Every structure is written in structure tokens, then in C-alpha cells.
């Protein structure tokens, strides 16, 4: 593993973890709300011999800067942050894999920079809109019940909400060590950051409707964070999309069934670049 720091929007310093051989096809992994690049570890372990992987900590998360300002509310902020990460890859297109809130970051990027720098897109349980009645209708009631606590500055309320949120991510029980790692990552994110992110108003459907690059949508049939019907709708929004539901899986398919996700990612990238190696 190699560690980099890049400069994002408004001068924020963002950490990026790099894995795999530099000459391999580049895959950029964008995590979701209140976690960090470490959430991808179950997938990285299976694909790091096949790809050059760039996995950032989003602003306010992990070891990246957490500015105390209004930058979290701006679409352009997230677009510039992701562009700074992608620029690490050098010339040539990359495959973008975006999970949960990372799906909204992907639409921010597409709106600002277009899709020419991407050879393919994988949306894993993506959030695609926020801050509207339409957006609320896409969310599961269990997640909505925890959302207020995620922004609370009361320690007991905040810890309880974050703990409930981590448990909602998968359909079954976490391995205790994995749960503790995710809980630690989630609790390290300041409540003000979660509040700013959840207070955004954005609708990514316009950017998704413009996609012409190959796109895969992967989600769990038992997701309780975002209603699975929200992902099925993407078939009608994205002309280039192929949608796959994982039965018995919740909101985090690459951690709940990492072997399948890894194999399908290698297969997908192989259709874009036939020289891609197999999973080791």
C-alpha cells in the first residue's frame, strides 16, 4: 500500500490509498457516508493483483481534512475533490466504482467534468439524490429513523445512531472485528460533517441520464438504507446500465459478497480492457 495526499477543492488535503501494480488498469473506489477508504478492504484484498487501485478518504472523513465551512454543500466541491484523486492516475481513462453516498459524488463529477475521463462506471447501492421529498422517498425507514442521531452533538445519541447505522449496512450480522473497525471509522467523522453532507440538496439523475459509457449497477435485494426499487429505476435512467441484484445482501455488497463483486468487477473491466488479469 502507498499513501498519497492531493489537494482538493478550496485547498483541502485529501488522503488517497494506492494498491496494486502501477501498470495495471486503474480503478478508483469512492466510499460512502461516515466511513473511509478502509471500507473497501474486503474487495481490495481480492483485486489488488489485477488493478491499480486509488481509494480516497472523502473530505471530512478518515485522514482527509475536515474543513469547518460550507464546502460540503457544493456540488463543485465534490467534483473537484474527485478530479484531484483521478488525476493521480495520470493519462488515460479510469474505471470509477462509487458506493452509497459516493454515487452522489460520482454525479457531481460527471456534471462538472463529463465522462470522457472514465472508461466505465460501477455504482454500488448508489445514492443519487438528496435534500428533497423525492430523495426521502428513496430511503429506507430504518435509516430515516437513525438520520437525526447521525447529526446530533449529544455523545450518547450520536454513538447510538452511528452504531445502528453500521448495523444497517449489511443484511446479516457483522463479524465482530469488522464491525468494530467500521464503527471506529464512522465515529471518527465529526457530527457537523455528517450534518453538512446530509443537509445537501442535489439530484444526480440529469448526469446519469447523459451516460454513454458502460455502467454497472449492483445492489442488495435486502437493502434497508436505500430502497432496492431506487436502484431498479436506474435501468430506465441510464441507457448504458446493466443492473444486478444480490439476493440476501444489504447495502454493502462488496463487503457482504466480496468474491462475487470482485469477479464481476474483473469481468466488467475485462470487457473494457481485454488484457486485464484475473482475480488472485
WOCORGI-V838158 format. One record per residue. N is the residue number from 0. RES is the residue in one letter. SS is DSSP state (@ for helix, = for strand, . for the rest). NEAR is the number of other ideal C-beta (glycine too) atoms within 10 Angstrom. Layout:
# WOCORGI-V838158
n=N res=RES ss=SS near=NEAR
n=N res=RES ss=SS near=NEAR
This chain:
# WOCORGI-V838158
n=0 res=X ss=. near=11
n=1 res=X ss== near=10
n=2 res=X ss== near=10
n=3 res=X ss== near=13
n=4 res=X ss== near=15
n=5 res=X ss== near=19
n=6 res=X ss== near=13
n=7 res=X ss=. near=25
n=8 res=X ss=@ near=19
n=9 res=X ss=@ near=16
n=10 res=X ss=@ near=9
n=11 res=X ss=. near=21
n=12 res=X ss== near=14
n=13 res=X ss== near=23
n=14 res=X ss== near=20
n=15 res=X ss== near=22
n=16 res=X ss== near=22
n=17 res=X ss== near=17
n=18 res=X ss== near=22
n=19 res=X ss=. near=20
n=20 res=X ss=. near=13
n=21 res=X ss=. near=10
n=22 res=X ss=. near=7
n=23 res=X ss=. near=20
n=24 res=X ss=. near=25
n=25 res=X ss== near=23
n=26 res=X ss== near=28
n=27 res=X ss== near=25
n=28 res=X ss== near=27
n=29 res=X ss== near=28
n=30 res=X ss=. near=25
n=31 res=X ss=. near=26
n=32 res=X ss=. near=22
n=33 res=X ss=. near=27
n=34 res=X ss=. near=27
n=35 res=X ss=. near=24
n=36 res=X ss=@ near=27
n=37 res=X ss=@ near=16
n=38 res=X ss=@ near=28
n=39 res=X ss=@ near=24
n=40 res=X ss=@ near=16
n=41 res=X ss=@ near=17
n=42 res=X ss=@ near=24
n=43 res=X ss=@ near=23
n=44 res=X ss=@ near=13
n=45 res=X ss=@ near=18
n=46 res=X ss=@ near=27
n=47 res=X ss=. near=20
n=48 res=X ss=. near=14
n=49 res=X ss=. near=22
n=50 res=X ss=. near=27
n=51 res=X ss== near=20
n=52 res=X ss== near=25
n=53 res=X ss== near=26
n=54 res=X ss== near=26
n=55 res=X ss== near=30
n=56 res=X ss=. near=24
n=57 res=X ss=. near=31
n=58 res=X ss=. near=25
n=59 res=X ss=. near=22
n=60 res=X ss=. near=29
n=61 res=X ss=. near=22
n=62 res=X ss=. near=16
n=63 res=X ss=. near=22
n=64 res=X ss=. near=19
n=65 res=X ss=. near=20
n=66 res=X ss=. near=19
n=67 res=X ss=. near=11
n=68 res=X ss=. near=12
n=69 res=X ss=. near=11
n=70 res=X ss=@ near=21
n=71 res=X ss=@ near=21
n=72 res=X ss=@ near=15
n=73 res=X ss=. near=16
n=74 res=X ss=@ near=19
n=75 res=X ss=@ near=13
n=76 res=X ss=@ near=23
n=77 res=X ss=@ near=30
n=78 res=X ss=@ near=21
n=79 res=X ss=@ near=21
n=80 res=X ss=@ near=26
n=81 res=X ss=@ near=27
n=82 res=X ss=@ near=17
n=83 res=X ss=@ near=19
n=84 res=X ss=@ near=26
n=85 res=X ss=@ near=22
n=86 res=X ss=@ near=12
n=87 res=X ss=. near=16
n=88 res=X ss=. near=18
n=89 res=X ss=. near=10
n=90 res=X ss=. near=6
n=91 res=X ss=. near=9
n=92 res=X ss=. near=18
n=93 res=X ss== near=22
n=94 res=X ss== near=24
n=95 res=X ss== near=29
n=96 res=X ss== near=30
n=97 res=X ss== near=25
n=98 res=X ss== near=29
n=99 res=X ss=. near=25
n=100 res=X ss=@ near=24
n=101 res=X ss=@ near=28
n=102 res=X ss=@ near=26
n=103 res=X ss=@ near=27
n=104 res=X ss=@ near=29
n=105 res=X ss=@ near=29
n=106 res=X ss=@ near=28
n=107 res=X ss=@ near=24
n=108 res=X ss=@ near=27
n=109 res=X ss=@ near=23
n=110 res=X ss=@ near=18
n=111 res=X ss=@ near=16
n=112 res=X ss=@ near=15
n=113 res=X ss=. near=11
n=114 res=X ss=. near=19
n=115 res=X ss=. near=8
n=116 res=X ss=. near=18
n=117 res=X ss== near=22
n=118 res=X ss== near=18
n=119 res=X ss== near=23
n=120 res=X ss== near=26
n=121 res=X ss== near=24
n=122 res=X ss== near=28
n=123 res=X ss== near=28
n=124 res=X ss=. near=29
n=125 res=X ss=. near=28
n=126 res=X ss=. near=26
n=127 res=X ss=. near=23
n=128 res=X ss== near=21
n=129 res=X ss== near=20
n=130 res=X ss=. near=14
n=131 res=X ss=. near=12
n=132 res=X ss=@ near=6
n=133 res=X ss=@ near=11
n=134 res=X ss=@ near=18
n=135 res=X ss=@ near=12
n=136 res=X ss=@ near=11
n=137 res=X ss=. near=18
n=138 res=X ss== near=17
n=139 res=X ss=. near=18
n=140 res=X ss=@ near=8
n=141 res=X ss=@ near=13
n=142 res=X ss=@ near=19
n=143 res=X ss=@ near=11
n=144 res=X ss=@ near=12
n=145 res=X ss=@ near=19
n=146 res=X ss=@ near=14
n=147 res=X ss=@ near=12
n=148 res=X ss=@ near=20
n=149 res=X ss=@ near=22
n=150 res=X ss=. near=18
n=151 res=X ss=. near=17
n=152 res=X ss=. near=10
n=153 res=X ss=. near=11
n=154 res=X ss=@ near=9
n=155 res=X ss=@ near=9
n=156 res=X ss=@ near=15
n=157 res=X ss=@ near=18
n=158 res=X ss=@ near=15
n=159 res=X ss=@ near=14
n=160 res=X ss=@ near=22
n=161 res=X ss=@ near=24
n=162 res=X ss=@ near=16
n=163 res=X ss=@ near=15
n=164 res=X ss=@ near=24
n=165 res=X ss=@ near=24
n=166 res=X ss=@ near=17
n=167 res=X ss=@ near=19
n=168 res=X ss=. near=25
n=169 res=X ss=. near=23
n=170 res=X ss=. near=19
n=171 res=X ss=. near=10
n=172 res=X ss=. near=8
n=173 res=X ss=. near=18
n=174 res=X ss=. near=11
n=175 res=X ss=@ near=8
n=176 res=X ss=@ near=8
n=177 res=X ss=@ near=15
n=178 res=X ss=@ near=16
n=179 res=X ss=@ near=12
n=180 res=X ss=@ near=17
n=181 res=X ss=@ near=24
n=182 res=X ss=@ near=17
n=183 res=X ss=@ near=12
n=184 res=X ss=@ near=21
n=185 res=X ss=@ near=23
n=186 res=X ss=@ near=15
n=187 res=X ss=. near=15
n=188 res=X ss=. near=22
n=189 res=X ss=. near=16
n=190 res=X ss=@ near=20
n=191 res=X ss=@ near=14
n=192 res=X ss=@ near=20
n=193 res=X ss=@ near=25
n=194 res=X ss=@ near=15
n=195 res=X ss=@ near=21
n=196 res=X ss=@ near=24
n=197 res=X ss=@ near=17
n=198 res=X ss=. near=13
n=199 res=X ss=. near=19
n=200 res=X ss=. near=11
n=201 res=X ss== near=21
n=202 res=X ss== near=16
n=203 res=X ss=. near=22
n=204 res=X ss=@ near=15
n=205 res=X ss=@ near=11
n=206 res=X ss=@ near=23
n=207 res=X ss=@ near=26
n=208 res=X ss=@ near=11
n=209 res=X ss=. near=14
n=210 res=X ss=. near=20
n=211 res=X ss=. near=9
n=212 res=X ss=. near=18
n=213 res=X ss== near=18
n=214 res=X ss== near=22
n=215 res=X ss== near=21
n=216 res=X ss== near=24
n=217 res=X ss== near=26
n=218 res=X ss== near=25
n=219 res=X ss== near=26
n=220 res=X ss=. near=14
n=221 res=X ss=. near=17
n=222 res=X ss=. near=27
n=223 res=X ss=. near=19
n=224 res=X ss=. near=23
n=225 res=X ss== near=21
n=226 res=X ss=. near=17
n=227 res=X ss=@ near=18
n=228 res=X ss=@ near=10
n=229 res=X ss=@ near=20
n=230 res=X ss=@ near=26
n=231 res=X ss=@ near=13
n=232 res=X ss=. near=16
n=233 res=X ss=@ near=20
n=234 res=X ss=@ near=12
n=235 res=X ss=@ near=9
n=236 res=X ss=@ near=16
n=237 res=X ss=. near=23
n=238 res=X ss=. near=12
n=239 res=X ss=. near=14
n=240 res=X ss== near=18
n=241 res=X ss== near=12
n=242 res=X ss== near=16
n=243 res=X ss== near=13
n=244 res=X ss== near=16
n=245 res=X ss== near=22
n=246 res=X ss=. near=9
n=247 res=X ss=. near=11
n=248 res=X ss=. near=24
n=249 res=X ss=. near=24
n=250 res=X ss=. near=26
n=251 res=X ss=. near=28
n=252 res=X ss=@ near=26
n=253 res=X ss=@ near=28
n=254 res=X ss=@ near=23
n=255 res=X ss=@ near=21
n=256 res=X ss=. near=19
n=257 res=X ss=@ near=19
n=258 res=X ss=@ near=11
n=259 res=X ss=@ near=15
n=260 res=X ss=@ near=25
n=261 res=X ss=@ near=22
n=262 res=X ss=@ near=15
n=263 res=X ss=@ near=19
n=264 res=X ss=@ near=26
n=265 res=X ss=@ near=20
n=266 res=X ss=@ near=13
n=267 res=X ss=@ near=20
n=268 res=X ss=@ near=26
n=269 res=X ss=@ near=15
n=270 res=X ss=@ near=10
n=271 res=X ss=@ near=15
n=272 res=X ss=. near=13
n=273 res=X ss=. near=7
n=274 res=X ss=. near=8
n=275 res=X ss=. near=19
n=276 res=X ss=. near=15
n=277 res=X ss=. near=10
n=278 res=X ss=. near=17
n=279 res=X ss=. near=11
